[in-house]
Amino acid sequence: MNIWVIGASRPQFDAATATAVVKSVAHAVVDSGHVLPHEPLMLSEWDIAESLTPELKAMIHTADVVVVVIATFVGADMVIKILDGVSDKAILWALPEPSIGVGRLQLNSLCGALMTHNALQGLSRDVPVIYGNPAARETQEEFVRHIRVASTIRVLQGTTLGIVGQRPPGYYPSDFDELQLQRVFGVQIRRFALSEAFRYATATSQNMVDHEVSLASEQLENMDQVPAKQLTQSVRAEQGLQALVLEHHLTSVCVECWPQYMTEYGGAVCWAHSQLIDKGIMAGCEADVHGTLSMILCQTLSGVSPFFGDLVHVTENDRLVFWHCGAAPLSLAGEKPRASIHPNRRVGLTVDFALKPGPVTVVRLHRTSTGGYLLMAIPGEAQNDPLYFSGNSVGVKPTSGARKVLAQLLEDGAEHHFAVGYNVFAEDIELVGQRLKIPVKVY
């Protein structure tokens, strides 16, 4: 990401120290793996009108993130001018005093940050504040978390989600408000008939089919358990969805995955979902838009492919069991993946395996009964459990206890689909909610 670092200062304070700490912030940005397209700027409150030229403001607008370092105490009006039009991608950074017990305040940065943040909130601009030494590890981790959240929001705003087919009858949680998605997240929706996806799949060359079947055979055991025709059609379905994504510049898809793929086309689309997710193209089942967006949140915040699953069982030993019919990405396998057929529809190609153990955050973008949003996050630990049911499953031991979490989910009217994201990022979900002005509940 391109990050601009701008220092805001007042000449009456320690200018040399202020300049040094702004450079330290810039070094922290570079050390975190991001790009500084411009040397850090040091702007003075007294000549801000002359310094903040239209040309400079235009350049600042090109940034992905604008970090304003409150290098010394400044009036809030200065920062408001700097952030005009870019407050939605801004971070304020306040600094501890470099020394105490030696006379006057050298910087008075925190005081200036509090006043500035208060003014921005009064303008309905919720800009996050980092307070800490740029060289301190905990401060750097906080900065990286804010950048990760900013990147996630940018991904959401750039999402073009293709809906292939429509939701199954009675699957009301897959319904959505298209204009609300645009307004809150910036998500664009494109619709495609199943017949169009079938057309792309049918256009796959036989050479490509043979190549993909060969690759699948290297990754999966028990390939002989899937009828050859179903295997071929499943591979074509995967190539067809990928072609649809590329031609229409989609970033993710959610698919009416049954029954027509199986009854009319002759192959399960589960294999396609498994492959696409590991290629960074989130693919949700049963045309669940909010479930697919939950996957995007998990993938961008964790950097790991997520699992799309139903909450199907609570064990006596405190596990929430998430399951789906065989579309999990192979990168999450806790055992050798096996080729299989859909457990209910009896059509392949699906994949059977239990998911790997490790820390997880289960996420759901929940649409409330009043039409608003609630971001749900369940931190926990995926257990090293055997496969619970045919397809894919994982037993998650939540931090707060399984039955307590289930009771709260029921009270809040949660849907049945969740995204299981590996790594711990519930705090990131809270920051996403703050930036998007969406309530968050951590269970």
Secondary structure, DSSP 8 states (H G I E B T S, - for coil): -BEEEEEEE-TTS-HHHHHHHHHHHHHHHHHTT-B-SS--EEEEGGGHHHHS-HHHHHHHTT-SEEEEEE-S---HHHHHHHTTTTGGGEEEEE---S-SSSSS-S--HHHHHHHHHHHHHHTT----EEES-TTSHHHHHHHHHHHHHHHHHHHHHT-EEEEES---TT-GGG---HHHHHHHH--EEEEE-HHHHHHHHHTS-HHHHHHHHHHHHHH-B-GGGS-HHHHHHHHHHHHHHHHHHHHTT-SEEEE--SSHIIIIISS-SHHHHHHHHHTT-EEEETT-HHHHHHHHHHHHHHSS--EEEEEEEE-TTS-EEEEESS---GGGBSS--EEE--TTT--S-EEEEEB--EEEEEEEEEE-TTS-EEEEEEEEEE------SSSEEEEEEETT-HHHHHHHHHHHT--SEEEEEES--HHHHHHHHHHHT--EEE-
